[in-house]
């Protein structure tokens, strides 16, 4: 369609001035047939153009296959998608396709653009689109150790199907936040293509003008790893994620009240997967389908999980005090005497705090503490230092934590034996707990107070599966010897005799 000014000029020159079509065409740089068309046109009513539908006898039978492949590939990272050439080869080899690769390439290119436009447009009304989710925290009472405590739980809800998952955590910090979402992704076997959040501090460092957000580094890396789109509510507009807020209340009222008794949090969370999935047998509150049936549509629209699971950890360099403790969230964790008044690399997850050396190898691992002003002490790195001051053993919490067998052993040790025993424990406790070394002590003590080398030998026999040799009985009866007394108690008796 020519511009209105050009059409008016053509009609004026031809119809009013009787100019030739060719002359007018030459003046305005148009084809004479175009000039004649607009000069003679009598109907300027506009009608919507009808889309031409051409029969594609070769490509037609395989269009549905190509559409399915394209949709599957759009869920994957670009480097994992099939090229149009590869699709043509698959059609040729598996479906007997006789068309050219150019035909397939043109079709794939066009359909990709169409699907992408549909996807971008469809993401606007987030609540009604399959494969999208909302996330929020709630709180509920629990009973642990005979006391009532309040714990947060993370809910991921799916507005299209009205399905949900939830997991209980010791805190609402960023480590628990990311761990909760990762658990849901890997349990489902897919990633929602878009997730809506509140402006929680675990994800948003700062709310910027024009709807922009400055994200925390950990959350940004998590989003990049799993590839979903993140959307945030406007400040103080929690109703914009109303589905998950309603689901937080539903979960609390139907699954968490009255307060559950917690023995092991991980075990309880494992049971919660089934509770959420069993709830889907009911019908959707608006649609004439069960939630489980609708959730299948959600899953069909999910993104593919990345090949490698994201490790929800962060690293901080913290300075230890003169005793080798580092402080994290107002709680203290022991490191090693060599870190006293120096910096240590700390690997932090929602449930562990690990001290690493300069080669990123583990020095000591702690269970993460929640609350404030608590202390976790792991004595193994300190035992070599204690071996230099063995008399301090009785005045440490390490002594209080010792199994009774080891307390009795140290009580009967001569002063020269204690350092060797402490050094042995320092080595063993790097990779083992007290169970096997205590069993070795018991076996080695069957014939009296054992040496440190004897305990060590029995320990390595136990862990290497060689067992203990049977006792060799002498052929002749040996006379019974008086029981020997070890330690310093006999000196005390002697001292009393001298005083008398």
Secondary structure, 3 states (H helix, E strand, C coil): CCCHHHHHHHHHHHHHCCCCHHHHHHHHCCCHHHHHHHHHCCCCCCCCCCCCCCCCCCCHHHHHHHHHHHHHHHCCCHHHCCCHHHHHHHHHHHHCCCCCHHHHHHHHHHHHHHHHHHHHHHCCCHHHCCCEEEEEEEEEEEEECCEEEEEEEEEEEECCCCEEEEEEECCCCHHHHHHHHHHHHHHHCCECCEEEECCCCCCEEEECHHHCEEECHHHHHHHHHHCCEEEECCCCCHHHHHHHHHHHHHHHHHHHCCCEECCCHHHHHHHHHHHHHHHHHCECCCCCCEHHHHHHHHHHCCECCCCCCCCCCEEEEEECCCCCEEEECCEEEECCHHHCCCEEEEEECCCEEEEECCCCCEEEEEECCCCCCCEECCCHHHHHHHHHCHHHHHHCHHHHHCCHHHHHHHHCCCHHHHHHHHHHHHHHCCCCCHHHHHHHHHHHHHHCCCCHHHHHHHHHHHHCCCCCCCCCCCCCCCCCCCCCCCCCHHHHHHHHHHHC
